[in-house]
C-alpha cells in the first residue's frame, strides 16, 4: 500500500497516533535482496550519484590531501572512511525522498532530493542526525585513543611505514583486533537506532523518539536479518572504497535507496490509516523578479 507524505502540517505527528497505524513485519533474506534490487532500480532511474559525488568527493579530497601532506592523519583514514556507515542514514535523506516519489509512481529528478528540507519532521531528522554525528565523532576519538595507546603520539613517517606498523608488529595486530571490535559496536548502535528511523519520519511525520523506538522494535523482531543487512552494508562500503573511494559514488546511493525499500518491507501501514497528502507544488518565481523574489515580505509590504 502506498503512503503519502505532506508538508501541510507544521509539526510532527503525536507518537501514539503514529504507533497506532504501523505494524512491524517479519523480514527475511529475500526481503533484503528485494530492497537492494529496488534500490538499484531507483539508482538507475534517478541520477542521484551526481549529488553524492558533489557531497563526498570534496570531503574525501581534503582527507586524502591531508594524508599526503601530513602523515599524522593516516591512522584516522580508515576510521573516517568507516564512519560513512554511521552517518549514512542521515546523509541519505534526499535519496529516501527520491525513492518515496518513485514508490508513489511520481516522476523524480535528482533535485527533488532537496524537497526533504520541506518536511515537517525535518527538525526531528536533524536532531537524530546530530546524534549520529556525535556517535561518529566519538568513534574517531576512540580510534585515535586506541592508536595512541598502542603506538604513542609519534606519527608514521610515510604511508609505507604506517602499513608496516599495522601488518607486521604485535601492536598493529592488536590495533586491527581492538579497532575492528570497537567499530563493530559503534556500527551496531547506529544500525539499531536508524534502520527505519529516517524513512519513518519522512513518510509518516513521526518524531525522533517514536522513530528510534520503532527501529529498535524492528531489530528486536528481526535480529538475524538486521545483522545480515549490517554485514551487507559493511561489505559494500568496503568494496566502494576500491579504487580510491570511486565506488562510493554508486554504493552509497544504492544503499540509500535500498534503505527506503527495506523500511517498506519492515513496516506495514494499516489500511485505515489516514493518508498524508503530497505537498503543494512550489510557487514559480519569474526570473525577471530576481533578486526581489528572494525577499517576498518586501513585496507584501508594498501591497
Residue pairs with C-beta under 8 A, 6 or more apart in sequence:
1 268
1 269
1 271
2 103
2 104
2 105
3 203
3 204
3 269
3 273
3 275
3 276
4 104
4 275
4 276
4 277
4 278
5 100
5 119
5 202
5 203
5 204
5 205
5 276
5 278
5 279
6 120
6 205
6 276
6 277
6 278
6 279
7 118
7 119
7 120
7 279
7 280
8 277
8 279
8 280
9 120
9 205
10 120
11 120
12 120
12 121
12 123
12 124
12 201
12 205
12 206
12 207
13 204
13 205
13 206
13 207
15 206
15 207
15 209
15 210
18 200
18 204
18 205
18 206
18 207
18 210
19 210
19 214
20 270
21 204
21 269
21 270
21 272
21 273
21 274
22 200
22 204
22 214
22 267
22 268
22 269
22 270
23 267
23 268
23 270
24 214
24 217
24 218
24 221
24 266
24 267
24 268
25 265
25 266
25 267
25 268
26 221
26 222
27 222
27 225
27 262
27 265
27 266
28 225
29 225
29 228
31 225
31 262
31 265
31 266
32 225
32 228
32 229
32 232
32 262
34 261
34 265
35 258
35 259
35 261
35 262
35 264
35 265
36 232
36 254
36 258
38 99
38 257
38 258
38 261
39 99
39 254
39 255
39 256
39 257
39 258
39 259
39 260
39 261
40 254
40 257
40 258
42 48
42 95
42 98
42 99
42 102
42 257
42 260
42 261
43 49
43 250
43 253
43 254
43 257
45 102
45 108
46 98
46 102
46 108
46 109
46 110
47 110
48 94
48 95
48 98
48 110
48 113
48 253
48 256
48 257
49 249
49 250
49 253
50 110
51 94
51 110
51 113
52 248
52 249
52 252
52 253
53 249
55 91
56 245
56 248
56 249
56 252
57 245
60 245
63 73
63 77
63 80
64 77
64 244
66 73
67 73
67 74
67 77
67 159
71 155
71 156
71 157
71 158
71 159
71 161
71 162
72 155
72 156
74 155
74 156
74 159
74 162
75 143
75 144
75 147
75 151
75 155
75 156
75 162
76 140
76 143
76 144
78 143
78 179
79 139
79 140
79 143
79 144
79 179
79 183
80 140
81 237
81 241
81 245
82 139
82 183
82 187
82 237
83 136
83 139
83 140
84 91
84 237
84 248
84 252
85 187
85 190
85 233
85 234
85 237
86 132
86 135
86 136
86 139
86 186
86 187
86 190
87 129
87 132
87 133
87 136
88 233
88 252
88 255
88 256
89 132
89 190
89 194
89 195
89 197
89 198
89 259
90 125
90 128
90 129
90 132
90 133
90 194
90 198
91 252
91 256
92 198
92 252
92 253
92 255
92 256
92 259
93 113
93 116
93 125
93 129
93 198
93 202
94 113
94 114
94 116
95 113
95 253
95 256
95 257
95 259
95 260
96 116
96 198
96 199
96 202
96 256
96 259
96 260
97 112
97 113
97 115
97 116
97 202
98 108
98 110
98 112
98 113
98 257
99 256
99 257
99 260
99 261
100 199
100 202
100 203
100 260
101 107
101 108
101 112
102 108
103 260
103 261
103 264
104 278
106 278
115 279
116 122
116 125
116 202
118 279
119 125
119 201
119 202
119 205
120 205
121 201
121 202
121 205
121 206
121 207
124 201
124 206
124 207
124 208
124 211
125 198
125 201
125 202
125 208
127 208
128 193
128 194
128 197
128 198
128 201
128 208
128 211
128 212
131 193
132 190
132 193
132 194
135 186
135 189
135 190
138 186
139 182
139 183
139 186
142 182
142 186
143 179
143 182
143 183
146 175
146 178
146 179
146 182
147 175
147 179
150 171
150 172
150 174
150 175
151 165
151 171
151 175
156 162
156 165
165 171
165 172
166 172
166 175
166 176
187 230
187 234
188 230
191 219
191 226
191 229
191 230
191 233
192 215
192 216
192 219
192 226
193 212
193 215
193 216
194 212
194 215
195 215
195 218
195 219
195 226
195 229
195 259
195 262
195 266
196 211
196 214
196 215
196 218
196 262
196 263
196 266
196 267
197 208
197 211
197 212
197 214
197 215
198 211
198 259
199 259
199 260
199 263
199 264
200 206
200 210
200 211
200 214
200 215
200 263
200 267
201 207
201 208
201 211
203 263
203 276
204 269
204 276
205 276
206 214
214 267
218 226
218 266
218 267
219 226
222 266
229 262
233 255
236 251
236 254
236 255
237 248
237 251
237 252
237 255
239 247
239 251
240 247
240 248
240 250
240 251
240 252
241 247
241 248
285 293
286 293
292 298
292 299
293 299
